[in-house]
Amino acid sequence: MTPPPLLPAPRLPVLGWHTFAGAAQVDLHSLLDHPRHLPTTSGRAAILLALECLAVGPGDLVLLPTYHCPTMVSPVKTLGADAAFYPIDEHGAPRLDWLSAHAPATTKALLVPHYFGLPQPMEAVRAWCDARGIALIEDCAHAMFGRAGSRTIGSWGDVAIASLTKFFPTPEGGILALNRAGLAMPVLTPVPRIEQIKAASDILHMGAAHDRLTGLNRLIRGAFALKSALRQALRGGAGGPGAGKDAVPSRRGDLDEAQEIDANMALIDLPLSHRGLTQASGWISRRVPRRRIVEARRHHYAFFTEAFSGRDGVHPLLPALPADCAPYVFPLWVRTPDPGYAEMRRLGVPVSRWDRLWPGVPGLPGDAGKSWSHHVLQLACHQDLTDADLRRIVAQVERLFITPAAPSAPTSTVPPAR
C-alpha cells in the first residue's frame, strides 16, 4: 500500500494539545506585557494605526528600510503619505551615516524592524530621531519577546507594532504599543458575532488540518468538509482546488506566493484595520504558555545553525542568537537561490523570501538590503515544527542549494562490494 503523502509543515504556529504544555511564564518580556498596548487585527493594521497616532497623512514622508515586506509600505501609501527608503548594514541595522547625510528634512517618521526576531541595538537610532524631531516606529512584527539593549522590545519607539500570528496559533492579530506621552490610543469597532465564531473555528480547523489535535482531527476535518460540500452544492459548483476533505484552511502566511504578494502590495482595508481583535485570538495569545514558544524556537534556530555552518553554497546569515530573544525565522544566505526557492515553495517547505520589493527601491551604497532580498531565505523555526519537519527542511536545502563535496580519489582499483 502506498503511504499517504506527508502534510506540508505549517509555515506558522498551529493549535495542538501541546500548545498548552509547559510553564505559563518565562523570564523574557513580551509585547503583551507592555503597559499601553492594544490588540489589532494584524501587524499591518497596527502599522496603519501607529501612523495615524503620529498624525501621518498626505504629503508626509516616512523612511523605510530597503529590505522590507510590502506590508510595511502599504499602510503608508494607504494614508496618502510618501515612502522613501534607507540602506541597512550587514546586521540589519539602519545606516545612520547615510541617513545623516541624505534623510530629507521633511521626514516625519522612521520605521526600524527587528529582523528575524533578533533585536537590533536601538540606542543610537533613538538618539538620531530625537535630535531631528523624527518619530520612531519600532517594528516588532518579528520580535514578540526579549530585550534590545537596555530596554525591553517595543520600548524604544514612540510607537511599536507586533504580529500575533507569527508567534501564536491564531488566524489574525497584531499589537499597537504607545510609548510617547500624549499619544491617544485608538478606539476600535467591535467584532461581529459571525467573525468571532469564524476565528474560533479557523483555529481548530488549522490544528486539525495539520494533524495536531489527536482524537479530533478526523471529526473536525469532516465537519469542515461537509460545510464546504454544502456550500458548493448551494452554489451549484463542484468545488475548486483544495476542496478535498484534508484541504488546509487559508490564512495570512498560508496563501500561495502569488496570493500573498497581491495581498501585501494592496492598499489596506481601512474599516478592517480599525476593528478589534476577535475574542478567540486574544484568548489564545494571552493563555498559551510562553516557555515552550521561546525554548523551541531557540532550539530550532540552533539546530539550523549547526546544520548549515561550514557548508558550500549556504551559510547562516546571523549565526549568533542573542540571549534575550525568541526568533521568528532562521535567515539562511544562499549563493544561488533560484530556481531552488520556487521548488521549495512548490513542495510546501515552510520558507519565504522578501524578493518582491515595493516599486522604486533604489540601489544605495553600503546597503545589504537588496542583496538580502535575493539571497536570504527565511526558514520557519516556530514551536510547532516537529523534528521530522526540521530534518525535511534541511534535506531540501541540502538537495537544492548545497554544493556536494568532491569525491576523494580512489585508493584501490578493487571495485566496491555489491
C-alpha positions, 0 to 999 in steps of 0.5 A: 500500500502506498503511504499517504503523502506527508502534510506540508509543515505549517509555515506558522504556529498551529493549535495542538494539545501541546500548545498548552504544555509547559510553564505559563511564564518565562523570564523574557518580556513580551509585547503583551506585557507592555503597559499601553498596548492594544490588540489589532487585527494584524501587524499591518493594521497596527502599522496603519494605526501607529501612523495615524497616532503620529498624525501621518497623512498626505504629503508626509514622508516616512523612511523605510528600510530597503529590505522590507515586506510590502506590508510595511509600505502599504499602510503608508501609501494607504494614508496618502503619505510618501515612502522613501527608503534607507540602506541597512548594514550587514546586521540589519541595522539602519545606516545612520551615516547615510541617513545623516547625510541624505534623510530629507528634512521633511521626514516625519517618521522612521520605521526600524524592524527587528529582523528575524526576531533578533533585536537590533541595538536601538540606542543610537537610532533613538538618539538620531530621531530625537535630535531631528524631531523624527518619530520612531516606529519600532517594528516588532512584527518579528520580535514578540519577546526579549530585550534590545539593549537596555530596554525591553522590545517595543520600548524604544519607539514612540510607537511599536507594532507586533504580529500575533500570528507569527508567534501564536496559533491564531488566524489574525492579530497584531499589537499597537504599543504607545510609548510617547506621552500624549499619544491617544490610543485608538478606539476600535469597532467591535467584532461581529458575532459571525467573525468571532465564531469564524476565528474560533473555528479557523483555529481548530480547523488549522490544528486539525488540518495539520494533524495536531489535535489527536482524537479530533482531527478526523471529526473536525476535518469532516465537519469542515468538509461537509460545510464546504460540500454544502456550500458548493452544492448551494452554489451549484459548483463542484468545488475548486482546488483544495476542496478535498476533505484534508484541504488546509484552511487559508490564512495570512502566511498560508496563501500561495506566493502569488496570493500573498504578494497581491495581498501585501502590495494592496492598499489596506482595508481601512474599516478592517484595520480599525476593528478589534481583535476577535475574542478567540485570538486574544484568548489564545495569545494571552493563555498559551504558555510562553516557555515552550514558544521561546525554548523551541524556537531557540532550539530550532534556530540552533539546530539550523545553525549547526546544520548549515555552518561550514557548508558550500553554497549556504551559510547562516546569515546571523549565526549568533542568537542573542540571549534575550530573544525568541526568533521568528525565522532562521535567515539562511544566505544562499549563493544561488537561490533560484530556481531552488526557492520556487521548488521549495515553495512548490513542495510546501517547505515552510520558507519565504523570501522578501524578493518582491520589493515595493516599486522604486527601491533604489540601489544605495551604497553600503546597503545589504538590503537588496542583496538580502532580498535575493539571497536570504531565505527565511526558514520557519523555526516556530514551536510547532515544527516537529523534528521530522519537519526540521530534518525535511527542511534541511534535506531540501536545502541540502538537495537544492542549494548545497554544493556536494563535496568532491569525491576523494580519489580512489585508493584501490582499483578493487571495485566496491562490494555489491 
